Amino acid sequence: MTREEKSIAIEDLTAQLAGNNIVYVADISGLDAETTSNLRRACFKAGIKLEVVKNTLLEKAMEASDKEYGDLPTILKGNTSILLSDTANAPAKIIKEFRKKSDKPVLKGAFINSEIYIGDNLLDSLASLKSKEEVIGEIIGLLQSPAQRVISALLNQFKDEEVA
């Protein structure tokens, strides 16, 4: 790879990082072709972009980014792939699902809305994070609940008056 190609790759990675608040870093090495294809397909269906990257280029892209990646560059060893998503828990759920059949992918770390997570031991915690849509749904449900009770009570009151 020439110096110019590396510079273009770093610019592309920097732009991808700038456009995403959710970045997972994982090791998918050792997966056979069929499993890798299945992983890519699952990521695509979930709206996740999966890309194999060179550690040094990703590290330089993180340094060039406006975001603070903390200790995340220290985990860039061995084979590295990034999973870019709009939903915080989607990549963790995909990784967890694939781990039922094999020991890979291994979560190295994640950057989620300026929070840094390092280590495969956090996979379950990340998979259980609620998406923005789930939180909004819960809030709407909580707000609707008291109103529904009042309406129900009023309807019951009117029914009681009609019977009498």
C-alpha positions in Angstrom: 0.0 0.0 0.0 1.5 3.3 -1.1 1.7 6.3 1.2 -1.1 8.0 -0.9 -3.4 4.9 -0.6 -2.8 4.9 3.2 -3.7 8.6 3.4 -6.9 8.0 1.5 -7.8 5.0 3.7 -7.2 7.1 6.8 -9.4 9.9 5.5 -12.1 7.4 4.6 -11.9 5.8 8.1 -11.9 9.2 9.8 -15.1 10.2 7.8 -16.8 6.9 8.8 -15.9 7.5 12.5 -17.1 11.1 12.3 -20.5 9.9 10.9 -21.1 7.2 13.6 -21.5 7.5 17.4 -21.5 3.7 17.7 -18.4 1.9 16.8 -17.6 -1.7 17.9 -14.1 -3.2 17.5 -14.0 -6.9 17.2 -11.7 -9.8 16.1 -13.4 -12.0 13.5 -10.2 -13.9 12.4 -10.4 -17.6 12.2 -14.0 -17.7 10.9 -14.4 -19.8 7.8 -15.7 -18.3 4.6 -19.3 -19.5 5.2 -19.5 -18.1 8.7 -17.9 -14.8 7.7 -20.5 -14.5 4.9 -23.3 -15.3 7.4 -21.9 -12.6 9.7 -21.7 -10.0 7.0 -25.3 -10.9 5.9 -26.6 -10.6 9.5 -24.9 -7.3 9.9 -26.3 -6.0 6.6 -29.8 -7.0 7.6 -29.4 -5.3 11.0 -28.1 -2.1 9.3 -24.6 -2.6 10.6 -21.6 -1.9 8.4 -18.8 -4.5 9.0 -15.3 -3.7 7.7 -11.9 -5.3 8.3 -9.3 -2.6 9.0 -5.6 -2.2 9.5 -4.8 -1.4 13.1 -2.4 1.4 12.3 -4.8 3.1 9.9 -7.7 2.9 12.4 -5.5 4.3 15.1 -4.5 7.2 12.9 -8.1 7.8 12.0 -9.1 7.8 15.7 -6.3 10.3 16.4 -7.5 12.5 13.5 -11.1 12.4 14.6 -12.8 15.1 16.6 -14.1 12.4 19.0 -12.2 11.2 22.1 -11.6 7.5 21.9 -9.8 7.2 25.2 -8.0 3.8 25.6 -9.6 2.3 22.5 -6.5 2.6 20.3 -4.6 0.4 22.9 -6.7 -2.6 22.0 -5.8 -2.5 18.3 -3.7 -5.6 18.1 -4.1 -8.7 15.9 -6.9 -8.8 13.4 -9.4 -6.0 13.7 -12.9 -5.4 12.3 -15.1 -2.4 13.0 -18.9 -2.6 13.2 -20.7 0.7 12.6 -24.3 1.1 13.6 -27.0 3.5 14.5 -28.4 1.3 17.3 -26.2 0.9 20.4 -27.0 -2.7 21.1 -27.3 -4.1 17.6 -23.6 -5.1 17.0 -23.4 -6.7 20.5 -26.6 -8.8 19.8 -25.1 -10.0 16.5 -21.8 -10.9 18.1 -23.6 -12.7 21.0 -25.8 -14.6 18.5 -22.7 -15.8 16.5 -20.9 -16.8 19.8 -23.6 -19.5 20.3 -22.0 -21.5 17.5 -18.3 -20.5 17.8 -15.8 -18.5 20.0 -15.6 -15.7 17.5 -16.2 -12.8 17.0 -14.4 -11.5 20.1 -15.4 -8.1 21.2 -12.3 -5.9 21.8 -14.1 -2.7 22.6 -16.8 -0.2 21.7 -17.4 3.5 21.5 -21.0 4.3 22.2 -22.1 8.0 22.3 -18.7 9.1 23.8 -18.6 6.2 26.3 -15.7 3.7 26.0 -16.1 0.0 26.7 -13.1 -2.3 26.6 -13.1 -6.0 26.9 -15.1 -9.0 25.7 -16.5 -9.4 29.3 -18.8 -6.4 28.6 -20.7 -8.1 25.7 -23.7 -9.1 27.7 -24.0 -5.6 29.2 -23.8 -4.0 25.7 -26.3 -6.4 24.3 -28.8 -5.5 27.0 -28.5 -1.7 26.3 -31.8 -0.2 25.2 -32.0 1.5 21.8 -33.2 5.0 21.6 -36.5 3.7 20.1 -37.0 1.3 23.0 -36.5 4.1 25.6 -38.9 6.4 23.7 -41.4 3.6 23.5 -41.2 3.0 27.3 -41.5 6.7 28.0 -44.6 7.0 25.8 -46.1 3.9 27.5 -45.5 5.4 30.9 -47.0 8.7 29.9 -50.1 7.0 28.3 -50.7 4.8 31.3 -52.2 7.5 33.7 -54.3 9.0 30.9 -55.7 5.6 30.1 -56.6 5.0 33.7 -58.4 8.3 33.9 -60.3 7.6 30.7 -61.2 4.1 31.9 -62.5 5.4 35.2 -64.6 8.1 33.5 -66.1 5.5 31.1 -66.9 3.3 34.0 -68.5 6.2 35.8 -70.7 7.0 32.8 -71.7 3.3 32.5 -72.6 3.2 36.1 -74.8 6.4 35.7 -76.5 4.9 32.6 -77.4 1.7 34.5 -78.9 3.7 37.4 
